């Protein structure tokens, strides 16, 4: 649990929670109205996990009272699929971090990112438009672009101590 402090006053004790895969969480997700396809894909992810009766939820969030006010998807990617970090290792893919408009600017996004960092694994994210400044403040850096690996995305990465970015392969001419 973390105290959110605003104007020198402690506001609330909040914590990041693993979200249950159920219809109630699906209803909470419908309150987030982020841009188009990413929103639909997060609902789809939840519905697919729900249908498969997956007990390990990749979804995390922060509740204020009974309302979900921030959420993200956090997937652990196996070492054999690592094309970003040196030495190759398991890493986290952080997707679809979103804080409801009335709760933005109060530290909830930072709390979500800090939660992901607490695993002490490298993190890759594909930021939404106009969010690069936030990710830079969180210590993320632009990954060297690799056409085959990134397929039009511009991923950002966070490197815990002792981890470097992999050198991207260069095509022979």
JOHULIN-V104909 format. One record per residue. RES is the residue in one letter. SS is DSSP state (alpha for helix, beta for strand, coil for the rest). PHI is phi in degrees with one decimal (* if undefined). NEAR is the number of other C-alpha atoms within 12 Angstrom. Layout:
BEGIN
res=RES ss=SS phi=PHI near=NEAR
res=RES ss=SS phi=PHI near=NEAR
END
This chain:
BEGIN
res=X ss=coil phi=* near=16
res=X ss=beta phi=-131.3 near=19
res=X ss=beta phi=-80.1 near=18
res=X ss=beta phi=-95.8 near=23
res=X ss=beta phi=-112.2 near=16
res=X ss=beta phi=-134.6 near=13
res=X ss=coil phi=60.1 near=8
res=X ss=coil phi=82.2 near=8
res=X ss=beta phi=-106.7 near=10
res=X ss=beta phi=-74.8 near=13
res=X ss=beta phi=-87.4 near=15
res=X ss=beta phi=-152.6 near=19
res=X ss=beta phi=-91.4 near=19
res=X ss=beta phi=-127.6 near=27
res=X ss=coil phi=-144.0 near=30
res=X ss=coil phi=-85.0 near=32
res=X ss=beta phi=-120.8 near=26
res=X ss=beta phi=-72.8 near=25
res=X ss=coil phi=-83.5 near=31
res=X ss=coil phi=-72.2 near=26
res=X ss=coil phi=-93.8 near=29
res=X ss=coil phi=-157.2 near=25
res=X ss=alpha phi=-66.9 near=19
res=X ss=alpha phi=-63.9 near=18
res=X ss=alpha phi=-63.4 near=32
res=X ss=alpha phi=-58.5 near=26
res=X ss=alpha phi=-63.7 near=17
res=X ss=alpha phi=-60.1 near=27
res=X ss=alpha phi=-61.3 near=38
res=X ss=coil phi=-67.8 near=24
res=X ss=coil phi=-79.3 near=21
res=X ss=coil phi=-85.5 near=30
res=X ss=coil phi=-115.5 near=21
res=X ss=coil phi=-68.3 near=24
res=X ss=coil phi=-58.3 near=15
res=X ss=alpha phi=45.5 near=13
res=X ss=alpha phi=-60.0 near=13
res=X ss=alpha phi=-63.8 near=23
res=X ss=alpha phi=-62.8 near=26
res=X ss=alpha phi=-63.0 near=19
res=X ss=alpha phi=-68.1 near=19
res=X ss=alpha phi=-69.2 near=33
res=X ss=alpha phi=-62.1 near=32
res=X ss=alpha phi=-61.2 near=18
res=X ss=alpha phi=-56.5 near=29
res=X ss=alpha phi=-62.8 near=35
res=X ss=alpha phi=-61.3 near=26
res=X ss=alpha phi=-64.1 near=20
res=X ss=alpha phi=-65.0 near=24
res=X ss=alpha phi=-65.5 near=24
res=X ss=alpha phi=-62.4 near=14
res=X ss=coil phi=-78.2 near=14
res=X ss=coil phi=54.6 near=15
res=X ss=coil phi=-74.1 near=17
res=X ss=coil phi=-85.8 near=17
res=X ss=coil phi=-95.1 near=20
res=X ss=coil phi=-81.6 near=27
res=X ss=coil phi=-86.4 near=31
res=X ss=beta phi=-101.7 near=41
res=X ss=beta phi=-131.5 near=38
res=X ss=beta phi=-159.2 near=38
res=X ss=beta phi=-123.1 near=38
res=X ss=beta phi=-102.2 near=27
res=X ss=beta phi=-117.7 near=22
res=X ss=coil phi=64.0 near=11
res=X ss=coil phi=-99.5 near=11
res=X ss=beta phi=-105.4 near=22
res=X ss=beta phi=-78.3 near=35
res=X ss=beta phi=-111.3 near=36
res=X ss=beta phi=-148.7 near=42
res=X ss=beta phi=-153.3 near=44
res=X ss=beta phi=-160.2 near=42
res=X ss=beta phi=-106.7 near=38
res=X ss=beta phi=-135.7 near=35
res=X ss=beta phi=-113.2 near=26
res=X ss=beta phi=-88.9 near=27
res=X ss=beta phi=-102.7 near=23
res=X ss=coil phi=-69.6 near=18
res=X ss=alpha phi=-50.5 near=18
res=X ss=alpha phi=-65.3 near=14
res=X ss=alpha phi=-101.9 near=16
res=X ss=coil phi=-78.1 near=24
res=X ss=coil phi=-120.5 near=31
res=X ss=coil phi=-119.1 near=39
res=X ss=beta phi=-117.0 near=34
res=X ss=beta phi=-127.6 near=22
res=X ss=coil phi=-74.8 near=22
res=X ss=coil phi=-57.3 near=22
res=X ss=coil phi=-164.5 near=27
res=X ss=coil phi=-60.5 near=25
res=X ss=beta phi=-146.3 near=34
res=X ss=beta phi=-105.1 near=36
res=X ss=beta phi=-108.0 near=34
res=X ss=beta phi=-100.1 near=37
res=X ss=beta phi=-124.8 near=31
res=X ss=beta phi=54.2 near=40
res=X ss=beta phi=-67.3 near=37
res=X ss=beta phi=-149.3 near=41
res=X ss=beta phi=-120.7 near=33
res=X ss=coil phi=-57.8 near=28
res=X ss=alpha phi=-50.2 near=16
res=X ss=alpha phi=-68.6 near=15
res=X ss=alpha phi=-113.3 near=21
res=X ss=coil phi=-71.8 near=17
res=X ss=coil phi=78.0 near=18
res=X ss=coil phi=-115.5 near=24
res=X ss=coil phi=94.7 near=28
res=X ss=alpha phi=-71.0 near=38
res=X ss=alpha phi=-61.9 near=35
res=X ss=alpha phi=-61.2 near=30
res=X ss=alpha phi=-60.9 near=33
res=X ss=alpha phi=-64.4 near=38
res=X ss=alpha phi=-65.7 near=43
res=X ss=alpha phi=-61.0 near=26
res=X ss=alpha phi=-61.3 near=31
res=X ss=alpha phi=-61.7 near=38
res=X ss=alpha phi=-64.7 near=27
res=X ss=coil phi=-64.3 near=16
res=X ss=coil phi=-73.0 near=20
res=X ss=coil phi=56.3 near=21
res=X ss=coil phi=-112.7 near=35
res=X ss=coil phi=-59.5 near=42
res=X ss=beta phi=-128.6 near=43
res=X ss=beta phi=-117.9 near=41
res=X ss=beta phi=-140.2 near=37
res=X ss=coil phi=-115.0 near=31
res=X ss=coil phi=-69.9 near=28
res=X ss=coil phi=-76.1 near=25
res=X ss=coil phi=-56.9 near=16
res=X ss=coil phi=66.0 near=11
res=X ss=coil phi=-113.6 near=19
res=X ss=alpha phi=-57.9 near=21
res=X ss=alpha phi=-61.4 near=16
res=X ss=alpha phi=-58.2 near=23
res=X ss=alpha phi=-65.2 near=30
res=X ss=alpha phi=-63.0 near=19
res=X ss=alpha phi=-62.9 near=15
res=X ss=coil phi=-85.7 near=26
res=X ss=coil phi=91.0 near=22
res=X ss=coil phi=-86.2 near=29
res=X ss=beta phi=-130.3 near=28
res=X ss=beta phi=-69.4 near=26
res=X ss=coil phi=-77.1 near=29
res=X ss=coil phi=-59.9 near=24
res=X ss=coil phi=-73.5 near=24
res=X ss=coil phi=-127.8 near=21
res=X ss=alpha phi=-55.1 near=16
res=X ss=alpha phi=-68.4 near=14
res=X ss=alpha phi=-76.1 near=19
res=X ss=alpha phi=-90.9 near=20
res=X ss=coil phi=44.6 near=11
res=X ss=coil phi=87.6 near=11
res=X ss=coil phi=-81.7 near=20
res=X ss=coil phi=-121.5 near=22
res=X ss=coil phi=-67.0 near=31
res=X ss=beta phi=-112.4 near=35
res=X ss=beta phi=-131.1 near=36
res=X ss=beta phi=-121.0 near=38
res=X ss=coil phi=-113.7 near=31
res=X ss=coil phi=-70.9 near=26
res=X ss=coil phi=-55.3 near=14
res=X ss=coil phi=88.0 near=15
res=X ss=coil phi=-116.4 near=21
res=X ss=beta phi=-119.1 near=23
res=X ss=beta phi=-79.4 near=29
res=X ss=coil phi=-66.2 near=22
res=X ss=coil phi=-70.0 near=16
res=X ss=coil phi=-80.6 near=18
res=X ss=coil phi=-74.2 near=14
res=X ss=coil phi=-110.5 near=11
res=X ss=coil phi=-74.6 near=8
res=X ss=coil phi=-78.9 near=4
res=X ss=coil phi=-96.1 near=3
END
